[in-house]
Amino acid sequence: MRAHHQVLGEQLSARVSAVSAAAAAGRPHEAAVAGLIAYLAGEILPHRRPRKHIYPAAAALDGLAGAVGEMTAEHTILSEAAGGSPSGRRRRRGTRARR
């Protein structure tokens, strides 16, 4: 599982870097943003749903409570950033309105 999550992290980082590099260079970045959001929706966020029932059991094991808490927090942040929750959608709409 850790190796799989490492690969997910590396692929996510590559996509974030592509968005950042394009924006910093003044190049069109809409395709990179769309690819990042699609990756979050298709690869990262689905991990949260099927394992919800596993998290409490894993958190009860010695040494895993911190890791489970961090993973849950990261999923929440990613979900909100990708518009997967009402607060994320509000935040994105507010950002667009200020541009």
C-alpha positions as CSV (number, residue, x, y, z in Angstrom):
1,M,0.0,0.0,0.0
2,R,2.8,2.4,0.8
3,A,4.5,1.8,-2.6
4,H,1.1,2.4,-4.3
5,H,0.6,5.7,-2.4
6,Q,4.2,6.7,-3.2
7,V,3.4,6.3,-6.9
8,L,0.2,8.2,-6.6
9,G,2.1,11.0,-4.8
10,E,4.8,11.1,-7.5
11,Q,2.3,11.2,-10.3
12,L,0.3,13.9,-8.5
13,S,3.5,15.9,-8.0
14,A,4.4,15.7,-11.7
15,R,0.9,17.0,-12.6
16,V,1.1,19.9,-10.1
17,S,4.6,20.7,-11.4
18,A,3.3,20.8,-15.0
19,V,0.6,23.3,-14.0
20,S,3.0,25.4,-12.0
21,A,5.7,25.4,-14.8
22,A,3.2,26.4,-17.5
23,A,1.7,29.2,-15.4
24,A,5.1,30.5,-14.4
25,A,6.2,30.6,-18.0
26,G,3.1,32.3,-19.1
27,R,2.0,29.4,-21.3
28,P,-1.5,28.1,-21.5
29,H,-2.1,25.9,-18.5
30,E,-5.8,25.0,-18.8
31,A,-5.1,21.5,-20.2
32,A,-2.6,20.8,-17.4
33,V,-5.2,22.0,-14.8
34,A,-7.8,19.8,-16.4
35,G,-5.4,16.8,-16.3
36,L,-4.7,17.4,-12.7
37,I,-8.3,17.6,-11.7
38,A,-9.1,14.5,-13.7
39,Y,-6.2,12.7,-12.0
40,L,-7.5,13.7,-8.5
41,A,-11.0,12.7,-9.4
42,G,-10.1,9.4,-11.0
43,E,-7.1,8.2,-9.0
44,I,-6.7,10.0,-5.7
45,L,-10.1,10.7,-4.4
46,P,-11.6,7.2,-5.0
47,H,-9.2,5.9,-2.3
48,R,-11.2,7.8,0.3
49,R,-14.6,6.1,-0.4
50,P,-14.0,2.4,-0.3
51,R,-11.8,2.5,2.7
52,K,-13.9,4.7,5.1
53,H,-14.9,1.6,7.0
54,I,-11.2,0.5,7.3
55,Y,-9.9,3.8,8.7
56,P,-11.3,3.5,12.2
57,A,-10.1,0.0,12.6
58,A,-6.6,0.9,11.3
59,A,-6.5,4.0,13.6
60,A,-7.1,1.8,16.6
61,L,-3.9,-0.2,15.8
62,D,-0.6,0.9,17.6
63,G,1.3,3.3,15.5
64,L,-1.3,3.9,12.8
65,A,-3.5,6.6,14.3
66,G,-1.2,9.4,13.2
67,A,-0.9,8.0,9.6
68,V,-4.6,7.5,9.3
69,G,-5.3,11.0,10.6
70,E,-2.9,12.5,8.1
71,M,-4.3,10.5,5.2
72,T,-7.8,11.4,6.1
73,A,-6.8,15.1,6.3
74,E,-5.0,14.9,2.9
75,H,-8.0,13.4,1.3
76,T,-10.3,16.1,2.6
77,I,-7.9,18.9,1.4
78,L,-7.6,17.3,-2.0
79,S,-11.3,16.7,-2.3
80,E,-12.0,20.4,-1.5
81,A,-9.3,21.6,-3.8
82,A,-10.8,19.5,-6.7
83,G,-14.3,20.8,-6.0
84,G,-15.4,17.5,-4.5
85,S,-17.1,19.2,-1.6
86,P,-19.4,22.2,-1.1
87,S,-16.6,24.2,0.5
88,G,-14.3,23.4,-2.4
89,R,-16.8,24.5,-4.9
90,R,-17.5,27.8,-3.0
91,R,-13.8,28.4,-2.8
92,R,-13.3,27.9,-6.5
93,R,-16.3,30.1,-7.4
94,G,-14.9,32.8,-5.2
95,T,-11.5,32.6,-6.8
96,R,-13.0,33.0,-10.3
97,A,-15.2,35.9,-9.2
98,R,-12.1,37.8,-8.0
99,R,-10.2,37.4,-11.3
